């Protein structure tokens, strides 16, 4: 499917997962829809359910807030976004993400980053969303310059990244970036 479109990043799928589809839609399909249209992403094992009573004028719906405060196998207590990421994924991914993100953030966003990473919940786990096209365009314009820079820095040859799960580094990072971006927009 992706190879049918000239501008695609399908070769990055083992690391990027759903981001390759976002990129394809952003670069090849946006002009086929109006700004009043929505785009929705659900996960292969989770769905974003929007009730019948939902306001049709809403620009974005995200999945439930995911509480970060829990215990893993009696060993680690996850208390905030950064701590949870570092326990479940290579710490170098967090360090790289934070370094690159800070290079791209506005003053307002840096403030929000410092507050967000210490929160004990994560918005929209698994990148579940439904949003109007202009917002999706804004999300992609913000995300992809950051994501490409992060991708260049991830040491996939390091032992931390040898499992298929940990090789999905960019997909996992994008979930955190989406959560951050939503919060940064709501805190404007």
C-alpha positions, -999 to +999 in steps of 0.1 A: +000+000+000+026+026+010+048+018-020+019+031-042+027+066-029+059+084-039+065+102-006+065+074+020+088+061+048+077+025+048+112+013+052+111+027+087+081+006+098+100-017+121+110+013+143+081+037+135+050+015+132+019+037+128+040+068+122+047+056+087+010+057+080+007+092+095+035+104+073+019+088+042-014+104+049+001+138+057+023+139+026+000+123+000-037+125+010-045+157+029-055+176-002-083+151-009-102+161+022-116+193+037-105+210+069-139+199+084-130+163+080-116+141+108-088+116+108-088+088+134-063+063+145-070+032+165-046+005+175-048-032+165-058-041+200-074-009+214-101+013+200-109+049+207-146+049+214-165+082+210-200+082+226-232+092+208-234+122+231-200+136+220-199+172+209-196+171+171-177+205+172-148+190+191-115+193+173-097+164+190-106+134+210-079+113+227-079+081+247-085+080+284-057+093+306-035+064+315-024+065+352+014+062+356+014+052+392+016+014+394+040-013+404+059-036+379+064-072+393+070-058+428+103-043+416+096-008+403+070+018+412+063+040+382+053+075+394+056+098+364+060+099+326+097+101+326+102+074+353+078+051+336+095+054+303+130+049+317+118+017+335+101+002+305+123+013+276+160+021+271+169+052+291+190+064+261+157+068+241+144+092+267+177+111+268+178+114+230+141+125+229+146+151+255+177+165+240+162+168+205+128+181+217+145+208+237+163+219+205+129+223+188+107+237+216+095+272+221+099+289+255+063+280+264+068+244+254+100+240+274+081+251+305+053+226+297+079+198+290+093+202+325+059+200+341+046+173+318+074+147+323+067+147+361+029+141+358+016+108+369-006+102+338-001+099+301-027+112+276-037+091+246-016+059+251-010+040+219-015+072+198-053+068+199-070+099+186-096+115+164-089+150+152-098+175+125-075+176+096-059+211+104-049+198+138-035+166+123-015+187+099-002+208+128+007+176+147+026+162+117+044+195+110+055+195+147+063+158+150+082+148+119+112+172+121+117+161+157+112+124+149+137+123+120+163+139+142+157+115+170+158+085+146+193+094+135+205+093+171+189+060+183+217+034+187+198+004+172+229-017+173+232-014+211+220-045+231+192-024+246+175-023+212+178-060+202+142-071+210+115-064+185+096-045+212+125-021+220+133-017+183+099+001+180+117+030+197+101+057+175+066+044+180+070+044+218+087+079+217+059+092+195+033+081+221+050+104+246+054+132+221+017+130+213+008+132+250+032+161+254+019+179+223-018+175+234-009+189+268+011+218+253-019+227+231-043+225+260-021+247+281-018+275+256 
